[in-house]
Amino acid sequence: MSLRTPSTAAATAAGGNAGADQPVAGRWSRRDWSVLLITCVGLFVTQLDLTVVNVAVGAIGRRLHASTRAVTWVVDGYFVTFAAFMIGFGDVGDLFGRRRVFLAGLAGFAAASTGCAVAPGVGWLILFRTLQGVAGAAILVSSLAILTDAFDGTDRTRAIGVWSAVAGIALVVGPLVGGLVVDGLGWRWIFWINVPISFVSIAAGHRVLRESRRGGHDRQLDRGGQILAVLMLGALAWGLSETAAEPGSVIGWLALGASVLLAAGFVAVERRCATPLVPLSVFRSRTFRGANLASLLVNFATLGLLYLLSLDFEHVDGRSATATGVRIAPLFAAYAAVSMLAGRIADRFGQRVPGTLGGLAAGAGVALVAAERASGAAAGAGLVLAGVGIGLALPAVVSTAVTAVPGARAGLGSGLNNTARQIGGTLGIALLGGVVAGAGSERAGIGRALIAVAAAYTVAAALAASTLRRPTPVRGGPAHIPSPGGSDGHHGRQQP
């Protein structure tokens, strides 16, 4: 562990002289806190946009006269590019500078948010949402890289704890904030609010953040792998959405076929590349494969569930966006509360027990919601049970995935797990949105899709029972609470 204190980290970030910012030894300086605040604000806006738009789907559909399938892509367009560019931007930051990528990401996020806010039609809105996802991936990856470079040892763990807690808070407050903004100001304002936040962060970042990079001049970006990853994920999400809505859709099946060919091309490129985007050797571990697949399924179900609940409460029940946010909040509140205890549970029982029981509890909770949708109290209890299950299962499967690779590759394991979870969320919204669009009515389609969500949690529980072993225990506290949005505090970096 490095002997550098937080004040020394601040002095280094300031170019070797912290000056008036130099604090008493053992305490963080103003610059330390400023670095943490700027990176956390950047993370907050990316995570907020994972959930805040869900409660606006009803208003967007009505105002833009958009179909359920089109509105699905307003949500899913962000997920596709957010997932596909996450690992790639780690390499870009290492080579060209994390600060530069972070500030460029914030500028791109502000520009894309402006485009979303003024979009004249649903097609333009989907386009700008995909660009938001690209910028969001740049912000998330580079913010953590900047943070881990600015702090050492236990101070780094403490800083990442705050950073990860912010991610969880963003997911909890997203439905509430979105509901209040949509009802009070209109759906376009959920995008406008990103603009001043981004510009203030850019101005502060120019003053406070120092540049850092890692990697030799002879290292090359895996451009072919990155392009194929984006095309593969986009084709897969599109194909699943189309075929779920219309099983006989020629376009849907062509898209699925294209995704298979693109996947084969991706594997071929990664095998030949000297510096691959995804080293395929890490997938030789059965535990790593199982934990990542379980993580994918948990996010498939969780973010798909959030989308279904928003459709059900707004489109079917006719509730306001604010009321929808209030009804959904217990799900993530229970998740956040239980996640705080996940480390202690894993320390005592290992990862297999919470992973298995959590998946089963989440599945049972969603099944109760599906069966008792007309009963507010029973459905609310189901959401709480589902949140408890997610809070148990997700930290267990994520921790196993990250620690199932050799210690020197822990950052890679975390980055791949983040990407797997983002892919799960992307496919969950695409496939389940297609199920709803292809049903005779939205009420019936949502009921069927909720059963699919319960099944996904149950399959994740089975994977946890069969593949999770006793890795390094998850330590308690928010530093090790992964968010369904995909930021677990270790993306693309060596574990502190």
N, C-alpha and C positions, 0 to 999 in steps of 0.2 A: 504493500500500500504506500502511495506517495506520501512524503512528509510535508508537502505543500499545504499551507493553511488557506482558508478562504481569502484572507487578506492578500496572501501572495498571489493567488489566482487572479485577484482583482488587479494587483500591480502588473502582472504579466499582460492581462487584457488591456491595460492602459499604456502598454509599451514600456513597462519596466518601472514606472513611477506612479503610484496611486495618489500621491500628493495628499490633498485634503481628504480624500476618500479613505485613507489608511485608518482602519479601526483598531480597537484593542484586540490583541491576539485571541483567536478562538471565536471571534464574532464576525459576521458578514458585513462587508462594507456597503455603502450606498450603491456602488457599481455592481456588486454581486446581486443585490436585490433587483437592480434595474435589468440586468441580463435575464434573471429569472422571470420578471414581470413581462418583458417583451416577448420572450419565447412562449410563455404561457398564454398571452393574449393571441398570438398567432395560432397556437394549437386550439384555443377556444373557438375561434371563428370556423376553423375547418370541421371540428367535431359538432358544433352547433348546426351546421348546414347538413349534417347527416340525418338529423331528426326534425329540425324546425320546419322543413318543407312538407313533412307528412301531414301536419294538421292544416295545411293550406290547399291540399289536393282538391277539396270540394269547391273552394272559391275559385281556384285556377280553372277547374273544369267548367264551371258555370260562366265565368267571365270570358274565357277564350273559346267557349263552345267546343271543348276537347272531349274525346272519347276516353273511356277508362284505360284503354291500352296506351293512348298517347300520354295521359297523365302519369301512368306507370313509368314511362321513360323520362318524365321530368324528374322523378326521384332516382331512377336507375342510371340515367346518364352520368350523374355525379359519381356513383359507385363504380361504374365500369372504368373510367379513367383514373379515379383515385386509387383503385386497386392495381391497375396495370402499370402505373408509373412509379409506384412506391419504391420498389427496389432500385429501379434505374436512376432515380434522383439521388440515391445514396452515392453512386459512382460519380455522378455529375458534381456533387458537392465536394467529394474527396479530391477530384481533379482540378476543379475551377474555383473552389472556395465556397464554404458553407454559408458565410454571411451574404455573399453575392446571390446565391440561390434562394436564401430566405427572403431577402428584400425583393428580388425579382418575383418570387412567388406571391408575396403580399401585393405587389403592383398588379400582377396578373389576376389575382383574386378580386381586387377592387374593380378592375376593368370588366371582368366576366360578370361580377355582381351587378354592375351598372347595365350591362347588356341584358341580364335577366330582368332587371327592374323596368326596362323600357321595351321589352320584347313585344312586338305587335301581334304575334301569334304563337301557338304552341310549338311549332317547328323551330322558330328562333329561340324560344325558351329552352328547348331541349339542347340545341347547339351550345348556348352559353353555359348551361349546366355542365356539359361535358368539359368545357374549358375551365370552369370552376374546379372540377375534379383534378385536372392536371396541375393547376396552381396549388390546390390544397395538398396534393402529394408532395410538392416541392417544399411547402411550408412545414408540414409535419416532420418529414425526414430531416431537414436541415435544422429545425428548431432543437431537436434532441441532440443532434451532432454538436451544435454550438454549446448547448448546456453541458454536455459531458466533457467538452474541451475546457470549459471555464471553471469546472470544479473537480476536485480530486477526492478519492477515498470515501469516507463516510459523509463528507459534505456533498459529494456527487449523489450518493444515495438519498440524502435528505432533499436535495433539489429535485431529483427525479420523482421523489414521493409527492411533492407539491405539483409538479408537472402532470403526473398521472391522475392525481385527484381532480385537477382542473378538467381533464378529459371526461371523467365520470360525471362531474357536475354539469358539464355542457350537455351531455346526453339526457340527464335528468330534467334540466330546466328547458331544454329545447321545445318539447311539446307545449309547455306553459307559456314560454315567451312567444312562440309562434301563434298560439291561440289569441293572446292579448293583442299582438300586433295586427293580425289579420282582422279581428273584430273591430279594433279601434282605428286603424289607419288604412287597412287594405292589404291584400297579399303582396303587392309589389314592395312594400316596406320591409318585408323580411329579407330582401336583397339590398335595399338602400342602406340599412343599418351597418352592413359590412364595409361600406365605402369609407366613412370617417374613421372607423376603428383601424382599418388597414393603413390609411395615410398617416395617422398619428403614430402607428407602430413603425412605419417606414422612417419617419423623421427621427423618432427615438432610436431606432436601430442604427442609423447612420452615425449618431453621436456616441453610442455606447458600445456596440458590438465590435469585436475585432475579427479580422479575417483568419481563417484556419483551413487547412487542407491536408490531405494525406494521399500518398501515391506518387510513384516516380513518373518522370516525363515519358518513359517508354510504355507506360500503361495505356491501353486503348479502351474506349467505351464499346460495349457490346451493342452497337446500333441495330444490327440485324435481329438480335434476340429481343430488344425492346419493341421494335416495330411489330414483330410476330406476336409478342405477348399481348399488345393492344388489340391487334386484329383478331387474335384467337378468342380473347375474352369477349370482345364486342360481338363477334359472330355467334358465340355460344349463348350469350344472354339474349340476343335477338331471336335465335332459333328456338330457344326454350319458350320465350314469350309468345311467339307466333304459333308454335305447335300446341301449346297448352290451351290457347284460345280456339284454334282450329286444327284439330289433329290431322286433317288432310291437306294442310297448307303446303303447297309446293315450295314457296319461298322459305318457310320455316325449316323444312327438311334440307333444302339446299344450304341454308345457313349453318345447320348442324353438321352437315357433311363438310362444309368449308372449315368449320372449327376443328374437326378431326384432322384434316389435311394440314392446317396451320399448326396444330399441336405436334404433328409428326415433323414438320419443318423446324419448329422450335427446338425439339429434341436434337435433331441433326445439327443445327447450328451450334447449340450449347456444347455438343460433344467435340466439335472441331475448334471452338473458340479458345484462345489461350487465356483470356480473362472473361469467362462466361458470366452472364447475368445471374444464372442459377446453376451452381455446380451440382451435377446430377448425382454425385456419389453420396450426398447426404441422405438420399432416399433409400439407401440400402438398409437403414435401420427400421425394423418393423414397428418399434415403439414410436419413432419419429413419424412414420407414415400414419399410424393409427391415431396419434394425438392430433396431428394436423387435420386429418379427415374429420375427427370429432369436433375440432374447433370450427371447421368450415360448416358443419351441420348445425352447431349451436348458433352461429351467426346467421346462417340461412333461415333458421326458425325465428330468431329474435327480431331481426330487422324486417323479415317478412311479416311477423306478427304485428309489429308497430304499424306497418303500412295497412294491413287488414283492419286493425282496430280503427285507424283514422277513416278508412272508407266506410266502415260499419256505423260509426258514431255520427259522421257528417252526412254521407250520402243516403244511408238507409234510415237512420233515426232522425235526421234533420237537426242535429245539435249544432250549436255554434262552435267555432274553432276554439274558443276559450274553454267551453264545457268539455270539448274533446280532449284538450290538454290536461284538464283536471282529472278526467276519467282514466287517462293513460298513466299519469304520474305515479300511482302506486306500484306499477310494474318495475320501473327503474329505481324508485325509492327503496323498494325491498331488495333489489339487486345490489344497490350501493351499500346498504346497511349490512347485508350478509357477507359481501365481499370483504368487509373490514375484518371479519372473523375467519376468513378462508385460510389464512396462514396458520393460525393456531390449530384449526381442524386438521389441516394437512400434516402439521408437525406431529400430531398425535396418532393419526390413522393412516398416513400416506395419501397419495393422490388418487388412488383407485376408488376409495370409499366416497369422498365427496364428488368425484367425477361421475360415478355411477348413480348414486342417490340423487344428485342434483339433476341429472338428465331425466330420471324417472319422475321427480317432483315437478319439473318444468312441463313434461308431457302431460302429467295428470292435471296440472293447473290449466293448461290450454284446453284439454278435453272438457274440463268443467265449464270453461268459458263458452265453448262450442255448444254444450248441452243446455246451458242456462243463460243464453244471451238476453232473454227477455227479463231476467231477474237481475236488477242492478246489484243487489247485495251479493248474490251467489257469483256473478261474473266478476265482481270486485275481489272476492275472496280467491277466485281462480287466478286473477292477475297477480295477487300478492304471492300465492303459492308458486306461480311460474317465476316471479322475480327471485324468490328464495332459491329455487332450483338453479336458475342461471348464475346467481351469486356463488353457489357451491361448485357448479360444474366448470364454468369458464376459467377461473384461475387454475384449477387442477389440470385441465387439458393443455392450457397455454404453458404452464410451468414445465410440464412433462415434455412438450415439444421443444422448448428452448434448451432444456438440460439433457435431451437425448442425443445431442451432437457433442463432439469433443469440446473441451473448454475453450480451445483457441478459436472455435467456430461458433461460439454462443451468439455473437451478433448476427451471423448469417442465419442461424436457426430462428432467432427472434424475427428477423426481417421476413423470412419465408412464412412464418406463422401469421404475422400481420397481414401479409398478402393473401394467405389462405382464408383468413376471416373476412377480408374485404370481398374476395370472390364469392364466399358464401352469402354475404349480404346482397351482392349484385344478383346472383342467381335466385335467391329467395324472392326478391321483389319481382324479377322478371317472370319466373315460373308461376308464382302464386297470383300475380296480377293477371297473367294469362288465364289461369283457372277461373278467376272471377269474370273476366271478359267473355269467356266461352260458355258460361252457364246461362241458363234461361233467365235468371234474375240475379241482381247483385246480392240479395240476401242469401239465396241458395248457394251462389258461388263462394261467398265468404265462409259459409258453413263448411263446405267441402275443403276449402283451403286451410281452415283452422284445424281440421282433422289431419291434413298433411303436415302441418306444423307440429302437432302433437307426436306424429309418427317420427318426424326428424329428430326431435328431442330423445325419443325412445331409442332410436338407432344409435344416437350419440352415446347414450348410456351404455348400450351393449358394447360399443367400441371401447369405451373407458374401462369396462369390466374386463375386457379381453386383452387390452394392449398396455394399459397404464401400469407402470411398475413403481418402485420406490426411488424416485430421483432426489436431487437436493430439495429439501422441503421448501415450500413457499413461506417466506418470512412475512409476519403480519404487518399490517399497515398499508396505507394507500400506495406506497411505492411499488407494490406488486399486485395491484388491482388492474387487470386488463379491462379495457372498455370494449363493448360490442362494436364500437366504431372502428377499432383496430389499433389503438395505441396502447401498448402495455408497458411503456417505459423502457423498452430495450431495443427499439427498432434499429436494425442495421448496425448495431454497436456491440462491443464487448460488454458483457454484464459487469457492472461495478461490484 
